[in-house]
Amino acid sequence: MWPDLRKIWVVASAEFGTAVRTKAFLVGLLGMPAIVGLSIGIQHFAAGRIDARTRTFAVVDETGTLTPSIEAAVKGYNDQSVDSRGQLTRPRLQMEKVDPGLSAALASLELSDRIRSGQLDAYAIVPAEAVKPPAAGRTGPLFLEYHSDNPNDEVVRNWLLGVVNAEIRMRRFRAAGLDEALVNRLNQAILLDNRGLVQRAAAPVASTSPGEKGAGRTEPEITAAEKVDPVRTVAVPMVLVLMMFMLVMTTTPHLLNSALEEKMSKISEVLLGSVTPFELMMGKLLGFAAIGMVLATFYVGGGCALAAYHGYADVISVGILASLALFLVLALLMFGSMFMAVGAACEDMKDAQSLMMPVLLLVMLPMMFWIGVLKNPTSSLSVGISLFPPASPFLMLMRMVLRPAPPAWQVALAIVGTVLTTILCVWAAAKVFRTGILMQGKTPSYREIIRWVMAR
């Protein structure tokens, strides 16, 4: 007997209406953008705040010649730490001298004690061989030993390494009789200009005038290649796949809770007096899928408005939006049916947490490969995993906004494979839901669930 579509619609509209009228739905709808916006605002505020604490450090100069140069560099650094308005733009530095009569070991112990007592932030040891050119038989680099009790503070560490290396390089050039300015010019590298491909215009143009070489030959009009924009090549596909994952994970697990709560409270037994198990399951599934699409509409609309505000209105095309809607609906139905089957088969939340582990692994699968797909969308691994139905809604959509775009047959194959897999998951979940929703007692094993699916 065919399911009654009217009853499915009644269940779906009831689930959707009950959910969207709650305060929790409104909080969830606005909470995520608010959290993201607050996080960005806090990071922007923190990045604009200058850590005004002066960094005090010492240098154990085993060469005996670098200390005056480092002191001069500290003075120059501090002079440039104040802008035209007299405001501090970066932390100041303060260098303390070390008793030259102490050995490196004793000086290191004394300076470490001063760091522990809060009198000093860091100290460094410059090896004696630093200013000498590397010997022909020496292997391995020399190291500037940097000691600190705060290894994540890079203010002194990065600056001091650059200053010491610059001074050492100048002294080595001078000792070899080389002009440092000339060496720097000879070592000047070219920069990379990352661009796309040139294109052929529709109308060809005449290339030369009569009498010139190649006269009469018609050449195509060539348009210059555009510069590669990281927002288009990295940010957009990354945001799409993360948003898909967020929508699936914030919607489908609620189906497990809904099925389990109705089973434990015996509400499902009352509902099954009016509808079939498939009609009940499908109605709840479509209702929660509609909730996911409402969330997607809100988030995607906000994202498109934000992109248009920053001049990226053309980043998301109508085709990508249609593909996003299609893949999102299929993903919600596919994974939602899996979670609902787990909820119907279990007796309590403790058993459900262990039984839903395979479903969570399938949901997490695209997140394990998306970085590799982002870097090389045409590799065999990227193509294969994007054609694997549980990952196709996420990774094929991602490949569609990357360059080079996948061929049409791969997109069509991913859509067909996802549709067939979704139908299979809904069919199997309906078999499990029909048996498990009324079963009481112990939670079934995976083998028993497979037996329910295969039963006629």
Secondary structure, 3 states (H helix, E strand, C coil): CCCCHHHHHHHHHHHHHHHHCCHHHHHHHHHHHHHHHHHHHHHHHHHHCCCCCCEEEEEEECCCCCHHHHHHHHHHHHHCCECCCCCECCCCEEEECCCCCCCHHHHHHHHHHHHHCCCCCEEEEECHHHHCCCCCCCCCCCCCEEEECCCCCCHHHHHHHHHHHHHHHHHHHHHCCCCHHHHHHHCCCCCCCCECCCEECCCCEECCCCCCCCCCCEECCEECCCECCHHHHHHHHHHHHHHHHHHHHHHCHHHHHHHHHHHHCCHHHHHCCCCCHHHHHHHHHHHHHHHHHHHHHHHHHHHHHHHHHCCCCCCCCHHHHHHHHHHHHHHHHHHHHHHHHHHHHCCCHHHHHHHCHHHHHHHHHHHHHHHHHHHCCCCHHHHHHHCCCCCHHHHHHHHHCCCCCCCHHHHHHHHHHHHHHHHHHHHHHHHHHHHHCCCCCCCCCHHHHHHHHHCC
